Amino acid sequence: MRRRICWALLVCSSCLPMVGCVLPIYSANPSKRAEQLIYTSENLRALIQEWERFWFLDQPNHMTPFRVHGGVI
C-alpha cells in the first residue's frame, strides 16, 4: 500500500508542472478571451508610451537634416 501511494505521489508531482496555472488568467469563452487579450495588449502599449514620456523619448528630434523655422511666421 505504501509503495502505491509513493508511486501515485510521484506521478502527480511529475504531471503537476504540465497542467498550467491553477487559476486561469483569461476566460474560457473565446470572444471574452479575445476582448481580455486586447485590453492586455492596450495596457502594455500605454505602459510603453508612459515610459517614453517619462524618459522624454516622445519629444521631437531637433537634429533634422533640413533647416526648420521654429518661430511664428
PQR file with spaces between the fields and no chain letter, atoms N, CA, C, O and H, PARSE charges and radii, in Angstrom:
ATOM       1  N    MET     1       0.826   -1.198    0.000 -0.4000 1.5000
ATOM       2  CA   MET     1       0.000    0.000    0.000 -0.0000 2.0000
ATOM       3  C    MET     1       0.869    1.260    0.000  0.5500 1.7000
ATOM       4  O    MET     1       0.572    2.235   -0.691 -0.5500 1.4000
ATOM       5  N    ARG     2       1.925    1.222    0.771 -0.4000 1.5000
ATOM       6  CA   ARG     2       2.810    2.389    0.864 -0.0000 2.0000
ATOM       7  C    ARG     2       3.491    2.654   -0.481  0.5500 1.7000
ATOM       8  O    ARG     2       3.658    3.806   -0.881 -0.5500 1.4000
ATOM       9  H    ARG     2       2.166    0.431    1.333  0.4000 1.0000
ATOM      10  N    ARG     3       3.880    1.585   -1.170 -0.4000 1.5000
ATOM      11  CA   ARG     3       4.533    1.736   -2.469 -0.0000 2.0000
ATOM      12  C    ARG     3       3.564    2.354   -3.483  0.5500 1.7000
ATOM      13  O    ARG     3       3.968    3.178   -4.303 -0.5500 1.4000
ATOM      14  H    ARG     3       3.744    0.650   -0.845  0.4000 1.0000
ATOM      15  N    ARG     4       2.313    1.966   -3.428 -0.4000 1.5000
ATOM      16  CA   ARG     4       1.307    2.501   -4.342 -0.0000 2.0000
ATOM      17  C    ARG     4       1.093    4.000   -4.096  0.5500 1.7000
ATOM      18  O    ARG     4       0.942    4.759   -5.053 -0.5500 1.4000
ATOM      19  H    ARG     4       1.984    1.297   -2.761  0.4000 1.0000
ATOM      20  N    ILE     5       1.079    4.431   -2.852 -0.4000 1.5000
ATOM      21  CA   ILE     5       0.936    5.850   -2.518 -0.0000 2.0000
ATOM      22  C    ILE     5       2.149    6.637   -2.999  0.5500 1.7000
ATOM      23  O    ILE     5       2.016    7.744   -3.521 -0.5500 1.4000
ATOM      24  H    ILE     5       1.202    3.814   -2.074  0.4000 1.0000
ATOM      25  N    CYS     6       3.327    6.059   -2.820 -0.4000 1.5000
ATOM      26  CA   CYS     6       4.543    6.728   -3.293 -0.0000 2.0000
ATOM      27  C    CYS     6       4.525    6.892   -4.808  0.5500 1.7000
ATOM      28  O    CYS     6       4.882    7.952   -5.323 -0.5500 1.4000
ATOM      29  H    CYS     6       3.436    5.159   -2.396  0.4000 1.0000
ATOM      30  N    TRP     7       4.110    5.850   -5.523 -0.4000 1.5000
ATOM      31  CA   TRP     7       4.024    5.943   -6.992 -0.0000 2.0000
ATOM      32  C    TRP     7       2.982    6.982   -7.407  0.5500 1.7000
ATOM      33  O    TRP     7       3.206    7.742   -8.349 -0.5500 1.4000
ATOM      34  H    TRP     7       3.819    4.990   -5.105  0.4000 1.0000
ATOM      35  N    ALA     8       1.861    7.019   -6.717 -0.4000 1.5000
ATOM      36  CA   ALA     8       0.822    7.994   -7.039 -0.0000 2.0000
ATOM      37  C    ALA     8       1.317    9.419   -6.808  0.5500 1.7000
ATOM      38  O    ALA     8       1.055   10.306   -7.620 -0.5500 1.4000
ATOM      39  H    ALA     8       1.679    6.402   -5.952  0.4000 1.0000
ATOM      40  N    LEU     9       2.028    9.641   -5.708 -0.4000 1.5000
ATOM      41  CA   LEU     9       2.604   10.967   -5.443 -0.0000 2.0000
ATOM      42  C    LEU     9       3.649   11.332   -6.478  0.5500 1.7000
ATOM      43  O    LEU     9       3.721   12.484   -6.906 -0.5500 1.4000
ATOM      44  H    LEU     9       2.240    8.921   -5.048  0.4000 1.0000
ATOM      45  N    LEU    10       4.456   10.372   -6.886 -0.4000 1.5000
ATOM      46  CA   LEU    10       5.473   10.629   -7.902 -0.0000 2.0000
ATOM      47  C    LEU    10       4.840   10.997   -9.246  0.5500 1.7000
ATOM      48  O    LEU    10       5.287   11.931   -9.911 -0.5500 1.4000
ATOM      49  H    LEU    10       4.398    9.436   -6.539  0.4000 1.0000
ATOM      50  N    VAL    11       3.810   10.266   -9.639 -0.4000 1.5000
ATOM      51  CA   VAL    11       3.124   10.563  -10.904 -0.0000 2.0000
ATOM      52  C    VAL    11       2.436   11.926  -10.832  0.5500 1.7000
ATOM      53  O    VAL    11       2.504   12.707  -11.781 -0.5500 1.4000
ATOM      54  H    VAL    11       3.447    9.507   -9.099  0.4000 1.0000
ATOM      55  N    CYS    12       1.783   12.209   -9.723 -0.4000 1.5000
ATOM      56  CA   CYS    12       1.104   13.504   -9.578 -0.0000 2.0000
ATOM      57  C    CYS    12       2.098   14.657   -9.582  0.5500 1.7000
ATOM      58  O    CYS    12       1.845   15.692  -10.198 -0.5500 1.4000
ATOM      59  H    CYS    12       1.728   11.574   -8.952  0.4000 1.0000
ATOM      60  N    SER    13       3.227   14.485   -8.899 -0.4000 1.5000
ATOM      61  CA   SER    13       4.208   15.563   -8.854 -0.0000 2.0000
ATOM      62  C    SER    13       4.902   15.757  -10.202  0.5500 1.7000
ATOM      63  O    SER    13       5.337   16.867  -10.510 -0.5500 1.4000
ATOM      64  H    SER    13       3.432   13.643   -8.399  0.4000 1.0000
ATOM      65  N    SER    14       5.014   14.709  -11.004 -0.4000 1.5000
ATOM      66  CA   SER    14       5.630   14.867  -12.320 -0.0000 2.0000
ATOM      67  C    SER    14       4.647   15.447  -13.332  0.5500 1.7000
ATOM      68  O    SER    14       5.069   16.091  -14.293 -0.5500 1.4000
ATOM      69  H    SER    14       4.661   13.808  -10.754  0.4000 1.0000
ATOM      70  N    CYS    15       3.354   15.234  -13.139 -0.4000 1.5000
ATOM      71  CA   CYS    15       2.340   15.778  -14.058 -0.0000 2.0000
ATOM      72  C    CYS    15       1.893   17.179  -13.659  0.5500 1.7000
ATOM      73  O    CYS    15       1.314   17.892  -14.479 -0.5500 1.4000
ATOM      74  H    CYS    15       3.011   14.711  -12.359  0.4000 1.0000
ATOM      75  N    LEU    16       2.143   17.581  -12.444 -0.4000 1.5000
ATOM      76  CA   LEU    16       1.679   18.874  -11.964 -0.0000 2.0000
ATOM      77  C    LEU    16       2.239   20.052  -12.753  0.5500 1.7000
ATOM      78  O    LEU    16       1.472   20.965  -13.058 -0.5500 1.4000
ATOM      79  H    LEU    16       2.613   17.002  -11.777  0.4000 1.0000
ATOM      80  N    PRO    17       3.526   20.094  -13.106 -0.5600 1.5000
ATOM      81  CA   PRO    17       4.019   21.245  -13.874  0.2800 2.0000
ATOM      82  C    PRO    17       3.425   21.340  -15.275  0.5500 1.7000
ATOM      83  O    PRO    17       3.449   22.418  -15.869 -0.5500 1.4000
ATOM      84  N    MET    18       2.898   20.258  -15.819 -0.4000 1.5000
ATOM      85  CA   MET    18       2.346   20.272  -17.171 -0.0000 2.0000
ATOM      86  C    MET    18       0.905   20.766  -17.210  0.5500 1.7000
ATOM      87  O    MET    18       0.369   21.006  -18.292 -0.5500 1.4000
ATOM      88  H    MET    18       2.879   19.382  -15.337  0.4000 1.0000
ATOM      89  N    VAL    19       0.275   20.920  -16.067 -0.4000 1.5000
ATOM      90  CA   VAL    19      -1.135   21.279  -16.022 -0.0000 2.0000
ATOM      91  C    VAL    19      -1.326   22.753  -16.348  0.5500 1.7000
ATOM      92  O    VAL    19      -2.265   23.093  -17.067 -0.5500 1.4000
ATOM      93  H    VAL    19       0.710   20.724  -15.188  0.4000 1.0000
ATOM      94  N    GLY    20      -0.490   23.624  -15.857 -0.4000 1.5000
ATOM      95  CA   GLY    20      -0.629   25.058  -16.082 -0.0000 2.0000
ATOM      96  C    GLY    20      -1.034   25.754  -14.805  0.5500 1.7000
ATOM      97  O    GLY    20      -0.887   25.215  -13.708 -0.5500 1.4000
ATOM      98  H    GLY    20       0.273   23.348  -15.272  0.4000 1.0000
ATOM      99  N    CYS    21      -1.537   26.941  -14.962 -0.4000 1.5000
ATOM     100  CA   CYS    21      -1.924   27.744  -13.808 -0.0000 2.0000
ATOM     101  C    CYS    21      -3.189   27.165  -13.172  0.5500 1.7000
ATOM     102  O    CYS    21      -4.077   26.675  -13.869 -0.5500 1.4000
ATOM     103  H    CYS    21      -1.656   27.379  -15.853  0.4000 1.0000
ATOM     104  N    VAL    22      -3.257   27.228  -11.866 -0.4000 1.5000
ATOM     105  CA   VAL    22      -4.418   26.723  -11.157 -0.0000 2.0000
ATOM     106  C    VAL    22      -5.629   27.598  -11.458  0.5500 1.7000
ATOM     107  O    VAL    22      -6.720   27.087  -11.710 -0.5500 1.4000
ATOM     108  H    VAL    22      -2.536   27.626  -11.299  0.4000 1.0000
ATOM     109  N    LEU    23      -5.438   28.905  -11.433 -0.4000 1.5000
ATOM     110  CA   LEU    23      -6.500   29.847  -11.774 -0.0000 2.0000
ATOM     111  C    LEU    23      -6.157   30.476  -13.123  0.5500 1.7000
ATOM     112  O    LEU    23      -5.158   31.187  -13.226 -0.5500 1.4000
ATOM     113  H    LEU    23      -4.552   29.319  -11.228  0.4000 1.0000
ATOM     114  N    PRO    24      -6.954   30.234  -14.148 -0.5600 1.5000
ATOM     115  CA   PRO    24      -6.639   30.782  -15.465  0.2800 2.0000
ATOM     116  C    PRO    24      -6.771   32.303  -15.470  0.5500 1.7000
ATOM     117  O    PRO    24      -7.663   32.870  -14.839 -0.5500 1.4000
ATOM     118  N    ILE    25      -5.866   32.941  -16.192 -0.4000 1.5000
ATOM     119  CA   ILE    25      -5.876   34.410  -16.236 -0.0000 2.0000
ATOM     120  C    ILE    25      -6.922   34.929  -17.211  0.5500 1.7000
ATOM     121  O    ILE    25      -7.428   36.037  -17.034 -0.5500 1.4000
ATOM     122  H    ILE    25      -5.142   32.481  -16.705  0.4000 1.0000
ATOM     123  N    TYR    26      -7.260   34.144  -18.248 -0.4000 1.5000
ATOM     124  CA   TYR    26      -8.225   34.563  -19.249 -0.0000 2.0000
ATOM     125  C    TYR    26      -9.452   33.653  -19.215  0.5500 1.7000
ATOM     126  O    TYR    26      -9.388   32.523  -18.732 -0.5500 1.4000
ATOM     127  H    TYR    26      -6.848   33.244  -18.392  0.4000 1.0000
ATOM     128  N    SER    27     -10.544   34.151  -19.723 -0.4000 1.5000
ATOM     129  CA   SER    27     -11.803   33.414  -19.742 -0.0000 2.0000
ATOM     130  C    SER    27     -11.745   32.248  -20.724  0.5500 1.7000
ATOM     131  O    SER    27     -10.927   32.245  -21.643 -0.5500 1.4000
ATOM     132  H    SER    27     -10.596   35.070  -20.115  0.4000 1.0000
ATOM     133  N    ALA    28     -12.607   31.268  -20.530 -0.4000 1.5000
ATOM     134  CA   ALA    28     -12.679   30.141  -21.456 -0.0000 2.0000
ATOM     135  C    ALA    28     -13.522   30.470  -22.682  0.5500 1.7000
ATOM     136  O    ALA    28     -13.398   29.807  -23.711 -0.5500 1.4000
ATOM     137  H    ALA    28     -13.272   31.271  -19.783  0.4000 1.0000
ATOM     138  N    ASN    29     -14.371   31.475  -22.586 -0.4000 1.5000
ATOM     139  CA   ASN    29     -15.197   31.911  -23.707 -0.0000 2.0000
ATOM     140  C    ASN    29     -14.294   32.618  -24.733  0.5500 1.7000
ATOM     141  O    ASN    29     -13.631   33.593  -24.379 -0.5500 1.4000
ATOM     142  H    ASN    29     -14.472   32.014  -21.750  0.4000 1.0000
ATOM     143  N    PRO    30     -14.249   32.157  -25.993 -0.5600 1.5000
ATOM     144  CA   PRO    30     -13.321   32.745  -26.968  0.2800 2.0000
ATOM     145  C    PRO    30     -13.528   34.233  -27.220  0.5500 1.7000
ATOM     146  O    PRO    30     -12.547   34.966  -27.353 -0.5500 1.4000
ATOM     147  N    SER    31     -14.757   34.698  -27.288 -0.4000 1.5000
ATOM     148  CA   SER    31     -14.978   36.126  -27.542 -0.0000 2.0000
ATOM     149  C    SER    31     -14.550   36.966  -26.341  0.5500 1.7000
ATOM     150  O    SER    31     -13.957   38.033  -26.503 -0.5500 1.4000
ATOM     151  H    SER    31     -15.553   34.103  -27.180  0.4000 1.0000
ATOM     152  N    LYS    32     -14.846   36.489  -25.161 -0.4000 1.5000
ATOM     153  CA   LYS    32     -14.426   37.198  -23.945 -0.0000 2.0000
ATOM     154  C    LYS    32     -12.909   37.166  -23.803  0.5500 1.7000
ATOM     155  O    LYS    32     -12.305   38.154  -23.385 -0.5500 1.4000
ATOM     156  H    LYS    32     -15.327   35.623  -25.029  0.4000 1.0000
ATOM     157  N    ARG    33     -12.287   36.038  -24.147 -0.4000 1.5000
ATOM     158  CA   ARG    33     -10.838   35.910  -24.071 -0.0000 2.0000
ATOM     159  C    ARG    33     -10.160   36.874  -25.046  0.5500 1.7000
ATOM     160  O    ARG    33      -9.148   37.487  -24.708 -0.5500 1.4000
ATOM     161  H    ARG    33     -12.778   35.235  -24.486  0.4000 1.0000
ATOM     162  N    ALA    34     -10.717   37.011  -26.261 -0.4000 1.5000
ATOM     163  CA   ALA    34     -10.157   37.947  -27.237 -0.0000 2.0000
ATOM     164  C    ALA    34     -10.240   39.373  -26.718  0.5500 1.7000
ATOM     165  O    ALA    34      -9.304   40.155  -26.879 -0.5500 1.4000
ATOM     166  H    ALA    34     -11.539   36.513  -26.536  0.4000 1.0000
ATOM     167  N    GLU    35     -11.364   39.707  -26.096 -0.4000 1.5000
ATOM     168  CA   GLU    35     -11.519   41.052  -25.520 -0.0000 2.0000
ATOM     169  C    GLU    35     -10.493   41.289  -24.411  0.5500 1.7000
ATOM     170  O    GLU    35      -9.907   42.368  -24.324 -0.5500 1.4000
ATOM     171  H    GLU    35     -12.125   39.071  -25.966  0.4000 1.0000
ATOM     172  N    GLN    36     -10.279   40.283  -23.569 -0.4000 1.5000
ATOM     173  CA   GLN    36      -9.308   40.419  -22.490 -0.0000 2.0000
ATOM     174  C    GLN    36      -7.885   40.546  -23.036  0.5500 1.7000
ATOM     175  O    GLN    36      -7.084   41.313  -22.501 -0.5500 1.4000
ATOM     176  H    GLN    36     -10.756   39.407  -23.640  0.4000 1.0000
ATOM     177  N    LEU    37      -7.569   39.808  -24.088 -0.4000 1.5000
ATOM     178  CA   LEU    37      -6.242   39.922  -24.692 -0.0000 2.0000
ATOM     179  C    LEU    37      -6.022   41.296  -25.313  0.5500 1.7000
ATOM     180  O    LEU    37      -4.922   41.844  -25.240 -0.5500 1.4000
ATOM     181  H    LEU    37      -8.219   39.186  -24.523  0.4000 1.0000
ATOM     182  N    ILE    38      -7.058   41.848  -25.919 -0.4000 1.5000
ATOM     183  CA   ILE    38      -6.940   43.199  -26.484 -0.0000 2.0000
ATOM     184  C    ILE    38      -6.705   44.210  -25.372  0.5500 1.7000
ATOM     185  O    ILE    38      -5.856   45.092  -25.506 -0.5500 1.4000
ATOM     186  H    ILE    38      -7.952   41.403  -25.978  0.4000 1.0000
ATOM     187  N    TYR    39      -7.442   44.092  -24.282 -0.4000 1.5000
ATOM     188  CA   TYR    39      -7.246   45.008  -23.164 -0.0000 2.0000
ATOM     189  C    TYR    39      -5.830   44.887  -22.606  0.5500 1.7000
ATOM     190  O    TYR    39      -5.208   45.892  -22.261 -0.5500 1.4000
ATOM     191  H    TYR    39      -8.131   43.376  -24.172  0.4000 1.0000
ATOM     192  N    THR    40      -5.327   43.671  -22.519 -0.4000 1.5000
ATOM     193  CA   THR    40      -3.982   43.467  -22.002 -0.0000 2.0000
ATOM     194  C    THR    40      -2.951   44.106  -22.920  0.5500 1.7000
ATOM     195  O    THR    40      -2.030   44.771  -22.447 -0.5500 1.4000
ATOM     196  H    THR    40      -5.832   42.855  -22.799  0.4000 1.0000
ATOM     197  N    SER    41      -3.095   43.912  -24.222 -0.4000 1.5000
ATOM     198  CA   SER    41      -2.125   44.488  -25.142 -0.0000 2.0000
ATOM     199  C    SER    41      -2.221   46.011  -25.150  0.5500 1.7000
ATOM     200  O    SER    41      -1.204   46.687  -25.299 -0.5500 1.4000
ATOM     201  H    SER    41      -3.843   43.372  -24.606  0.4000 1.0000
ATOM     202  N    GLU    42      -3.421   46.559  -24.992 -0.4000 1.5000
ATOM     203  CA   GLU    42      -3.557   48.015  -24.941 -0.0000 2.0000
ATOM     204  C    GLU    42      -2.894   48.562  -23.680  0.5500 1.7000
ATOM     205  O    GLU    42      -2.273   49.624  -23.717 -0.5500 1.4000
ATOM     206  H    GLU    42      -4.247   46.009  -24.870  0.4000 1.0000
ATOM     207  N    ASN    43      -3.019   47.850  -22.575 -0.4000 1.5000
ATOM     208  CA   ASN    43      -2.370   48.304  -21.348 -0.0000 2.0000
ATOM     209  C    ASN    43      -0.859   48.296  -21.508  0.5500 1.7000
ATOM     210  O    ASN    43      -0.178   49.200  -21.025 -0.5500 1.4000
ATOM     211  H    ASN    43      -3.522   46.986  -22.544  0.4000 1.0000
ATOM     212  N    LEU    44      -0.331   47.285  -22.179 -0.4000 1.5000
ATOM     213  CA   LEU    44       1.109   47.255  -22.395 -0.0000 2.0000
ATOM     214  C    LEU    44       1.538   48.377  -23.326  0.5500 1.7000
ATOM     215  O    LEU    44       2.608   48.959  -23.146 -0.5500 1.4000
ATOM     216  H    LEU    44      -0.884   46.550  -22.571  0.4000 1.0000
ATOM     217  N    ARG    45       0.715   48.683  -24.315 -0.4000 1.5000
ATOM     218  CA   ARG    45       1.038   49.794  -25.220 -0.0000 2.0000
ATOM     219  C    ARG    45       1.043   51.105  -24.444  0.5500 1.7000
ATOM     220  O    ARG    45       1.915   51.946  -24.662 -0.5500 1.4000
ATOM     221  H    ARG    45      -0.154   48.209  -24.462  0.4000 1.0000
ATOM     222  N    ALA    46       0.090   51.291  -23.550 -0.4000 1.5000
ATOM     223  CA   ALA    46       0.043   52.505  -22.735 -0.0000 2.0000
ATOM     224  C    ALA    46       1.255   52.573  -21.822  0.5500 1.7000
ATOM     225  O    ALA    46       1.769   53.661  -21.559 -0.5500 1.4000
ATOM     226  H    ALA    46      -0.619   50.608  -23.373  0.4000 1.0000
ATOM     227  N    LEU    47       1.717   51.438  -21.337 -0.4000 1.5000
ATOM     228  CA   LEU    47       2.900   51.416  -20.487 -0.0000 2.0000
ATOM     229  C    LEU    47       4.125   51.873  -21.262  0.5500 1.7000
ATOM     230  O    LEU    47       4.944   52.624  -20.734 -0.5500 1.4000
ATOM     231  H    LEU    47       1.300   50.554  -21.551  0.4000 1.0000
ATOM     232  N    ILE    48       4.261   51.430  -22.504 -0.4000 1.5000
ATOM     233  CA   ILE    48       5.404   51.833  -23.327 -0.0000 2.0000
ATOM     234  C    ILE    48       5.345   53.332  -23.598  0.5500 1.7000
ATOM     235  O    ILE    48       6.372   54.009  -23.548 -0.5500 1.4000
ATOM     236  H    ILE    48       3.595   50.819  -22.933  0.4000 1.0000
ATOM     237  N    GLN    49       4.154   53.857  -23.885 -0.4000 1.5000
ATOM     238  CA   GLN    49       4.028   55.295  -24.114 -0.0000 2.0000
ATOM     239  C    GLN    49       4.349   56.083  -22.856  0.5500 1.7000
ATOM     240  O    GLN    49       4.966   57.145  -22.930 -0.5500 1.4000
ATOM     241  H    GLN    49       3.320   53.307  -23.926  0.4000 1.0000
ATOM     242  N    GLU    50       3.937   55.577  -21.706 -0.4000 1.5000
ATOM     243  CA   GLU    50       4.255   56.246  -20.444 -0.0000 2.0000
ATOM     244  C    GLU    50       5.760   56.226  -20.175  0.5500 1.7000
ATOM     245  O    GLU    50       6.317   57.208  -19.684 -0.5500 1.4000
ATOM     246  H    GLU    50       3.436   54.714  -21.646  0.4000 1.0000
ATOM     247  N    TRP    51       6.408   55.126  -20.491 -0.4000 1.5000
ATOM     248  CA   TRP    51       7.853   55.007  -20.303 -0.0000 2.0000
ATOM     249  C    TRP    51       8.591   56.009  -21.204  0.5500 1.7000
ATOM     250  O    TRP    51       9.535   56.664  -20.761 -0.5500 1.4000
ATOM     251  H    TRP    51       5.955   54.328  -20.890  0.4000 1.0000
ATOM     252  N    GLU    52       8.162   56.126  -22.459 -0.4000 1.5000
ATOM     253  CA   GLU    52       8.787   57.085  -23.372 -0.0000 2.0000
ATOM     254  C    GLU    52       8.554   58.513  -22.907  0.5500 1.7000
ATOM     255  O    GLU    52       9.446   59.354  -23.025 -0.5500 1.4000
ATOM     256  H    GLU    52       7.395   55.595  -22.819  0.4000 1.0000
ATOM     257  N    ARG    53       7.384   58.795  -22.386 -0.4000 1.5000
ATOM     258  CA   ARG    53       7.109   60.141  -21.889 -0.0000 2.0000
ATOM     259  C    ARG    53       7.969   60.449  -20.667  0.5500 1.7000
ATOM     260  O    ARG    53       8.438   61.577  -20.511 -0.5500 1.4000
ATOM     261  H    ARG    53       6.660   58.112  -22.290  0.4000 1.0000
ATOM     262  N    PHE    54       8.182   59.461  -19.799 -0.4000 1.5000
ATOM     263  CA   PHE    54       8.988   59.658  -18.599 -0.0000 2.0000
ATOM     264  C    PHE    54      10.434   59.981  -18.952  0.5500 1.7000
ATOM     265  O    PHE    54      11.045   60.850  -18.331 -0.5500 1.4000
ATOM     266  H    PHE    54       7.801   58.545  -19.925  0.4000 1.0000
ATOM     267  N    TRP    55      10.986   59.286  -19.947 -0.4000 1.5000
ATOM     268  CA   TRP    55      12.381   59.499  -20.339 -0.0000 2.0000
ATOM     269  C    TRP    55      12.518   60.522  -21.466  0.5500 1.7000
ATOM     270  O    TRP    55      13.593   60.649  -22.053 -0.5500 1.4000
ATOM     271  H    TRP    55      10.489   58.580  -20.452  0.4000 1.0000
ATOM     272  N    PHE    56      11.448   61.252  -21.774 -0.4000 1.5000
ATOM     273  CA   PHE    56      11.428   62.296  -22.803 -0.0000 2.0000
ATOM     274  C    PHE    56      11.824   61.753  -24.172  0.5500 1.7000
ATOM     275  O    PHE    56      12.477   62.447  -24.952 -0.5500 1.4000
ATOM     276  H    PHE    56      10.575   61.149  -21.297  0.4000 1.0000
ATOM     277  N    LEU    57      11.434   60.527  -24.463 -0.4000 1.5000
ATOM     278  CA   LEU    57      11.706   59.952  -25.776 -0.0000 2.0000
ATOM     279  C    LEU    57      10.620   60.302  -26.780  0.5500 1.7000
ATOM     280  O    LEU    57      10.784   60.068  -27.978 -0.5500 1.4000
ATOM     281  H    LEU    57      10.904   59.964  -23.829  0.4000 1.0000
ATOM     282  N    ASP    58       9.503   60.865  -26.299 -0.4000 1.5000
ATOM     283  CA   ASP    58       8.420   61.220  -27.206 -0.0000 2.0000
ATOM     284  C    ASP    58       8.558   62.647  -27.732  0.5500 1.7000
ATOM     285  O    ASP    58       7.700   63.114  -28.480 -0.5500 1.4000
ATOM     286  H    ASP    58       9.370   61.054  -25.327  0.4000 1.0000
ATOM     287  N    GLN    59       9.631   63.343  -27.348 -0.4000 1.5000
ATOM     288  CA   GLN    59       9.841   64.708  -27.803 -0.0000 2.0000
ATOM     289  C    GLN    59      10.327   64.708  -29.247  0.5500 1.7000
ATOM     290  O    GLN    59      10.938   63.736  -29.692 -0.5500 1.4000
ATOM     291  H    GLN    59      10.328   62.963  -26.740  0.4000 1.0000
ATOM     292  N    PRO    60      10.066   65.787  -29.984 -0.5600 1.5000
ATOM     293  CA   PRO    60      10.547   65.823  -31.368  0.2800 2.0000
ATOM     294  C    PRO    60      12.064   65.914  -31.420  0.5500 1.7000
ATOM     295  O    PRO    60      12.698   66.499  -30.542 -0.5500 1.4000
ATOM     296  N    ASN    61      12.618   65.340  -32.437 -0.4000 1.5000
ATOM     297  CA   ASN    61      14.059   65.354  -32.627 -0.0000 2.0000
ATOM     298  C    ASN    61      14.431   66.668  -33.298  0.5500 1.7000
ATOM     299  O    ASN    61      13.879   67.011  -34.343 -0.5500 1.4000
ATOM     300  H    ASN    61      12.103   64.864  -33.151  0.4000 1.0000
ATOM     301  N    HIS    62      15.364   67.404  -32.704 -0.4000 1.5000
ATOM     302  CA   HIS    62      15.779   68.692  -33.255 -0.0000 2.0000
ATOM     303  C    HIS    62      16.978   68.560  -34.188  0.5500 1.7000
ATOM     304  O    HIS    62      17.450   69.556  -34.737 -0.5500 1.4000
ATOM     305  H    HIS    62      15.813   67.125  -31.855  0.4000 1.0000
ATOM     306  N    MET    63      17.457   67.373  -34.365 -0.4000 1.5000
ATOM     307  CA   MET    63      18.595   67.146  -35.248 -0.0000 2.0000
ATOM     308  C    MET    63      18.082   66.739  -36.627  0.5500 1.7000
ATOM     309  O    MET    63      18.408   65.657  -37.115 -0.5500 1.4000
ATOM     310  H    MET    63      17.074   66.564  -33.919  0.4000 1.0000
ATOM     311  N    THR    64      17.287   67.593  -37.254 -0.4000 1.5000
ATOM     312  CA   THR    64      16.739   67.279  -38.558 -0.0000 2.0000
ATOM     313  C    THR    64      17.764   67.553  -39.645  0.5500 1.7000
ATOM     314  O    THR    64      18.603   68.437  -39.473 -0.5500 1.4000
ATOM     315  H    THR    64      17.022   68.472  -36.857  0.4000 1.0000
ATOM     316  N    PRO    65      17.729   66.834  -40.751 -0.5600 1.5000
ATOM     317  CA   PRO    65      18.696   67.057  -41.819  0.2800 2.0000
ATOM     318  C    PRO    65      18.421   68.329  -42.624  0.5500 1.7000
ATOM     319  O    PRO    65      19.257   68.726  -43.436 -0.5500 1.4000
ATOM     320  N    PHE    66      17.271   68.976  -42.418 -0.4000 1.5000
ATOM     321  CA   PHE    66      16.966   70.206  -43.147 -0.0000 2.0000
ATOM     322  C    PHE    66      16.617   71.298  -42.152  0.5500 1.7000
ATOM     323  O    PHE    66      16.250   71.022  -41.009 -0.5500 1.4000
ATOM     324  H    PHE    66      16.593   68.653  -41.758  0.4000 1.0000
ATOM     325  N    ARG    67      16.734   72.521  -42.591 -0.4000 1.5000
ATOM     326  CA   ARG    67      16.507   73.663  -41.730 -0.0000 2.0000
ATOM     327  C    ARG    67      15.022   73.855  -41.467  0.5500 1.7000
ATOM     328  O    ARG    67      14.218   73.836  -42.400 -0.5500 1.4000
ATOM     329  H    ARG    67      17.032   72.745  -43.519  0.4000 1.0000
ATOM     330  N    VAL    68      14.650   74.041  -40.196 -0.4000 1.5000
ATOM     331  CA   VAL    68      13.259   74.206  -39.821 -0.0000 2.0000
ATOM     332  C    VAL    68      13.138   75.523  -39.071  0.5500 1.7000
ATOM     333  O    VAL    68      13.921   75.799  -38.162 -0.5500 1.4000
ATOM     334  H    VAL    68      15.303   74.056  -39.439  0.4000 1.0000
ATOM     335  N    HIS    69      12.158   76.333  -39.449 -0.4000 1.5000
ATOM     336  CA   HIS    69      11.904   77.592  -38.743 -0.0000 2.0000
ATOM     337  C    HIS    69      11.103   77.266  -37.496  0.5500 1.7000
ATOM     338  O    HIS    69      10.038   76.655  -37.587 -0.5500 1.4000
ATOM     339  H    HIS    69      11.522   76.109  -40.187  0.4000 1.0000
ATOM     340  N    GLY    70      11.598   77.665  -36.334 -0.4000 1.5000
ATOM     341  CA   GLY    70      10.944   77.329  -35.080 -0.0000 2.0000
ATOM     342  C    GLY    70      10.022   78.392  -34.555  0.5500 1.7000
ATOM     343  O    GLY    70       9.314   78.156  -33.576 -0.5500 1.4000
ATOM     344  H    GLY    70      12.462   78.162  -36.259  0.4000 1.0000
ATOM     345  N    GLY    71      10.003   79.575  -35.176 -0.4000 1.5000
ATOM     346  CA   GLY    71       9.182   80.658  -34.673 -0.0000 2.0000
ATOM     347  C    GLY    71       7.858   80.775  -35.398  0.5500 1.7000
ATOM     348  O    GLY    71       7.521   79.955  -36.252 -0.5500 1.4000
ATOM     349  H    GLY    71      10.578   79.767  -35.971  0.4000 1.0000
ATOM     350  N    VAL    72       7.122   81.801  -35.046 -0.4000 1.5000
ATOM     351  CA   VAL    72       5.840   82.066  -35.679 -0.0000 2.0000
ATOM     352  C    VAL    72       6.101   82.830  -36.964  0.5500 1.7000
ATOM     353  O    VAL    72       6.816   83.832  -36.963 -0.5500 1.4000
ATOM     354  H    VAL    72       7.396   82.468  -34.353  0.4000 1.0000
ATOM     355  N    ILE    73       5.534   82.367  -38.038 -0.4000 1.5000
ATOM     356  CA   ILE    73       5.758   83.021  -39.340 -0.0000 2.0000
ATOM     357  C    ILE    73       4.756   84.113  -39.561  0.5500 1.7000
ATOM     358  O    ILE    73       4.783   84.776  -40.598 -0.5500 1.4000
ATOM     359  H    ILE    73       4.953   81.552  -38.039  0.4000 1.0000
